[in-house]
């Protein structure tokens, strides 16, 4: 009887843990999806103000590329090594395109690591 109670508690705890983690991951994945369209048109000044100084930048002709990184975390139940490089392509001092690269998430959570880099620039949902 005692073994069943301990096992039931463990299973309930794992379900609760994975259930709440899954919701947070899904929310970050959706934010990353929205970021590729919602951040287009943001001025360079506003981008630097919300995202900070990029880890890399490059100018080619009339385009400027600003790259930010996020992720690289792992935990007891998570696979480590997930990360995202977010590159903003700017033209005329405004974001023209947002692209992601790297091991950005799991099979059902692609892009979720990218949300960490763009979150400060996204509009707060009410």
N, C-alpha and C positions, 0 to 999 in steps of 0.2 A: 504494500500500500504506500509506503514511504517513497519508494522508487518512482511510482506513478506520479505522485505529487511533485517531486523534484523535476521529472521529465516534462510534465505539463507546464510548469513554471518556466522552464528553459525554452520550450517551444513558443509559449505565449510571448516571452521577452524577445525572441528572435523575430517573430512575426511583427511585433510592434516596432522593433528597430528597423527592419527592412521596409516596413510600410511607410514609416515617416521619412526615411532616407530616400525612398523611391519618389515620394512627392516632391522633395526638395530638388532631386536630380531632374525630374520632369520639368519643374518650374525654371531651372537654369537652362535646360535644353530649349524650351520655348522662348526664353529671353534671347538666347543666341540666335535663334531663327529670326526673331523680330528685328534684332540689331542690324542685320544685313540690309534692311530696307529703311528702318526708322532713323538710322544715323546718317543716311545719305543726305547731303545738304548742310550738315553741321559745319560751322566755320572752324578754321584751324585754331583760332583763339579759344573758342568754346571747347574744342576737343582737347587742347592742351590743358585747359582749366579743369576739365572733369577727369581726364584720364592720366594727366601728368606728362612727364617727359618720356618719350619712347626709348626703348633699348637700342633701336637702330633707326636710322633715317637715311634716305637716299633721294637725290633729285635726278631725273632723266627728262630732258627737254622741258616740257611744261607740266610734267607730273611730279608729284612728291609722294614718297612712300614712307609712312610712319608705322613701325612695328612694335607691338607690345606683347609680353608673354605672361602667361598665368598657368597655374596648376602645378603638376609634379607632386601631388599629394597622394598618399595611400594610407590605408588603415588596416586594422585587423581583418575586416571582412572585405576590404576593397583591393582591387589590383592597383599597384603603384605604377608610376611611369606615365600617367595621363597628364597631358599638358596641351596648351594651345598657343599658337602664335597668331595674333590678330594683326592684319596689315590693313591700314587705311590708305587708300589711294586718293590723293587730293589733286584737284585741278582748280586754278583760280582761287586758292585759299579756302576751298570747301571740299568736304568729303564727296567723292564721286563713287567709290566702291568700298565695301568692307569684305574681306576674305579671311578664312580660317585655314590653318594647316596644323599638322601634328596629330598625336594620339589624343583626340579631343573628347573622347568618351567611350562608353561601352557600346555593345551591339544595339541596344535600345535607347541609348542616351547620347548619340552623336552630337558633338558641339557643346556639351554641358560645361566643359572646362573653360570655354571661351567667355561664358557669362561673367566670370570673375573679372576679366579685363574690361568689359564694356558696361558693367552694372552702374558705375558712377555716372555714366553718360546717358543712361536710359531714363525715360520719363517714369515717374512713380505711378503705379496703378492704384486707383482708389477703390 
